[in-house]
Amino acid sequence: MRLSIPGFDLAFTAESGQCFRMGRVGDNRWRVIAFGRALEISSFGDDIFEFHCSQEDFDTLWRGYFDLGTDYHSICSLVHPGDGYLYEAVCFAGGLRILIQEPFETLISFIISQRKSVGAIRYSVEKLCQAYGEEIDPGIHAFPAPEALAGASLEGLLACSLGYRAKYILETSRMVHAGKPALNGLHALDDKGLLAALLPLPGVGIIVANCVLLFAFHRLDAFPVDVWIERVLASQFPEGFPFERFPGVSGVLQQHLFCYARASGRHKLVK
């Protein structure tokens, strides 16, 4: 199905470090694997996209996954030219969307992400899926269910290039499989309650927990501070990020800052 999605940048969204199973499969063509499905999307420019799925699947799954119901233009309009670096970041990463991902996949992916580059995270996640995920199309595997990882051996997980994270993933998967916590039942909690439910899990610190809040539970005020954002805050916001100006949406702007900072391997952070 072909449709117009004004202001949507598929490439930025795919490469923004929030999802590790979306990537190019050809010129202007992308594949995302999520919720046990594989979807290909073609981009034709001028805000025209083709989702290679049924209308029903788009309406019930992919519209929500890509958060197409949120007005990102209004969020970004809160940032003004006088905001300097933040305004540059919003202009640079315009069209970015915050995906609404499956909580268990997001949790495990960001435990893996610690002290790894995006490319290395993708590699480890894919090995984990190939080893423990259900095959949904020839050669394409879904993200493993909690019970699959809970029943894995430590040696098997180590073979997925997880290093010290393998133990955390095994222990966390066993806890989730046992319903401690029941991840899919946490949506009614407020942000503090969600953090309190996630932080006791092995391998989960405040950065991972905030990533899960932002990228799985759509808590758009969650503001993960990884090494890139730490550098940005030190360099560009020495008096602190102005959270009070952006209530409820600071996490969206954080993701723009993250994309801008990563791209700046090409540019230096200067006050």
C-alpha positions in Angstrom: 0.0 0.0 0.0 1.3 3.4 -1.0 0.7 6.5 1.1 1.9 10.0 1.9 3.5 10.6 5.3 4.6 14.3 5.5 7.7 15.0 7.4 8.7 11.3 7.9 12.4 10.4 7.4 12.7 6.6 7.2 16.5 6.6 7.0 17.0 8.8 10.1 14.5 6.7 12.0 16.2 3.5 11.1 19.7 4.7 11.8 18.9 6.6 15.0 20.1 3.9 17.5 16.7 3.2 18.9 16.1 0.0 16.9 18.6 -2.7 15.8 16.5 -4.7 13.3 15.8 -2.1 10.6 18.1 -1.6 7.7 18.5 -1.1 4.0 17.8 -4.0 1.7 18.2 -2.1 -1.5 18.2 1.4 -3.0 15.4 3.3 -1.1 14.1 0.1 0.3 14.2 -0.9 4.0 13.2 -3.9 6.1 12.1 -3.9 9.7 11.6 -7.0 11.8 9.3 -6.5 14.7 6.5 -8.2 16.6 7.2 -11.5 14.8 6.7 -9.9 11.4 9.0 -8.7 8.6 8.0 -5.6 6.7 9.6 -4.0 3.7 9.1 -0.3 3.0 10.0 1.6 -0.2 10.7 5.3 -0.2 9.9 7.3 -3.4 10.8 10.8 -2.1 8.3 13.7 -1.7 7.0 12.0 1.5 5.7 9.0 -0.5 6.2 5.5 0.9 5.0 2.0 0.0 4.4 -0.4 2.9 4.5 -3.9 1.6 1.7 -5.2 3.8 -2.1 -5.2 3.9 -4.1 -2.2 5.0 -5.2 -4.2 8.1 -1.6 -4.9 9.1 -0.7 -1.3 8.6 -3.6 0.0 10.6 -3.3 -2.5 13.5 0.5 -2.8 13.8 2.7 -0.5 11.7 0.9 2.8 12.1 1.4 2.5 15.8 5.0 1.1 15.6 6.1 4.2 13.6 4.1 6.5 15.9 2.3 8.1 12.9 -0.4 9.5 15.2 1.9 11.9 17.1 2.4 15.4 15.7 6.2 15.7 15.6 6.1 19.0 13.7 4.4 20.6 16.7 7.0 19.1 19.1 9.9 20.4 17.0 8.3 23.8 16.6 8.9 24.3 20.3 12.6 24.8 19.5 13.5 28.2 18.1 16.5 29.5 16.1 17.8 31.1 19.3 18.2 27.7 20.8 21.5 27.3 18.9 22.7 23.7 18.9 19.3 22.2 19.8 17.8 24.0 16.8 20.6 22.7 14.6 19.9 19.2 15.8 16.1 19.4 15.2 16.8 20.8 11.7 19.4 18.1 11.0 17.3 15.1 12.1 13.9 16.4 10.9 11.5 13.5 10.2 12.7 11.3 13.0 10.1 9.3 14.8 10.2 7.6 18.1 9.3 3.9 17.5 6.9 2.1 19.8 8.7 -1.3 20.2 8.0 -4.5 21.9 9.1 -4.2 25.6 11.1 -7.4 25.9 13.0 -6.9 22.7 13.8 -3.3 23.7 14.9 -4.4 27.1 17.3 -7.1 25.9 18.6 -5.0 23.0 19.6 -2.2 25.3 21.2 -4.5 27.8 23.3 -5.7 24.8 24.0 -2.1 23.8 26.2 -1.2 26.8 29.7 -0.3 25.7 29.0 -1.4 22.1 28.8 0.5 18.8 25.5 0.5 16.9 27.0 -1.9 14.3 28.2 -4.3 17.0 24.8 -4.2 18.7 23.1 -5.1 15.4 25.5 -8.0 14.9 24.9 -9.4 18.4 21.1 -9.0 18.2 21.0 -10.7 14.9 23.1 -13.6 16.1 20.7 -13.9 19.1 17.7 -14.0 16.8 19.2 -16.6 14.5 20.1 -18.8 17.4 16.9 -18.5 19.5 14.2 -16.7 17.4 11.4 -18.4 15.5 11.9 -18.4 11.7 9.2 -16.3 10.2 10.4 -16.1 6.6 13.3 -18.0 5.0 16.5 -16.9 6.8 14.6 -14.3 8.8 14.0 -14.9 12.5 11.8 -13.1 15.0 13.3 -11.7 18.2 13.4 -14.5 20.8 10.5 -14.9 23.2 11.4 -14.6 26.9 11.0 -18.4 27.4 13.5 -19.1 24.6 16.2 -17.0 26.2 15.2 -18.1 29.7 15.9 -21.7 28.6 19.2 -20.9 26.9 22.6 -21.9 28.2 25.2 -19.4 29.2 27.5 -20.9 26.6 24.9 -20.6 23.9 24.4 -16.9 24.7 28.2 -16.3 24.8 28.4 -17.6 21.3 26.2 -14.7 20.2 29.0 -12.2 20.9 27.4 -10.9 24.1 30.4 -11.0 26.4 29.7 -10.2 30.0 26.2 -9.2 29.0 25.2 -12.9 28.4 24.8 -13.5 32.2 22.6 -10.4 32.5 20.4 -11.5 29.6 20.0 -15.0 30.9 19.0 -13.8 34.4 16.7 -11.0 33.2 15.0 -13.3 30.7 14.3 -15.8 33.5 12.8 -13.1 35.7 10.6 -11.8 32.9 9.5 -15.3 31.9 8.5 -15.8 35.6 6.5 -12.6 35.4 8.8 -10.6 37.7 8.0 -8.1 36.2 5.3 -8.9 33.7 6.6 -6.4 31.1 3.4 -6.2 29.0 1.4 -5.3 32.1 3.4 -2.2 33.1 1.8 0.3 30.7 -0.5 1.7 33.4 2.4 2.7 35.7 3.7 6.2 35.7 7.3 6.9 34.8 8.6 6.5 38.3 6.8 3.3 38.7 8.1 2.0 35.4 11.7 2.8 36.4 11.2 1.1 39.8 9.9 -2.0 38.0 12.8 -2.1 35.5 15.9 -1.2 37.6 16.0 -4.4 39.7 16.6 -6.5 36.5 20.2 -7.7 36.0 22.1 -5.5 33.6 19.6 -2.6 33.8 20.8 0.7 35.0 19.2 4.1 34.6 20.3 4.5 30.9 18.9 1.2 29.8 15.7 1.7 31.8 15.2 5.2 30.2 15.7 3.7 26.8 13.0 1.1 27.5 10.7 3.9 28.7 11.3 6.0 25.6 11.4 3.3 22.9 8.9 0.7 24.2 6.5 2.5 26.5 6.3 5.8 24.5 7.3 7.9 27.6 8.4 10.9 25.5 9.8 12.7 28.5 12.4 9.9 29.2 15.9 11.3 28.5 18.6 8.6 28.3 22.1 10.1 28.9 24.6 7.9 27.1 28.1 8.9 26.2 27.0 10.9 23.2 24.4 12.9 25.1 26.8 13.3 28.0 29.2 15.0 25.7 26.5 17.2 24.3 25.2 18.2 27.7 28.8 19.1 28.9 29.6 21.0 25.7 26.3 22.7 24.8 24.2 22.8 28.0 26.7 23.5 30.8 23.9 24.9 33.0 21.7 21.9 32.2 19.2 20.9 29.6 16.1 23.2 29.7 13.6 20.4 30.6 11.1 22.9 31.9 10.6 24.3 28.4 9.7 20.9 26.9 7.5 19.1 29.3 6.4 15.7 28.2 8.6 15.7 25.0 12.2 16.1 26.1 13.0 12.5 25.0 12.1 13.4 21.4 14.6 16.2 21.4 17.2 14.0 23.1 16.9 11.7 20.1 17.5 14.5 17.7 20.6 15.5 19.7 21.8 11.9 19.7 21.5 11.7 15.9 23.2 15.1 15.4 26.1 14.2 17.8 26.7 10.8 16.2 26.7 12.3 12.7 29.4 14.6 14.0 32.0 12.3 13.9 32.0 14.9 11.1 31.6 18.0 13.2 33.1 18.9 16.6 31.1 19.8 19.6 31.9 23.5 20.2 30.2 25.9 22.6 
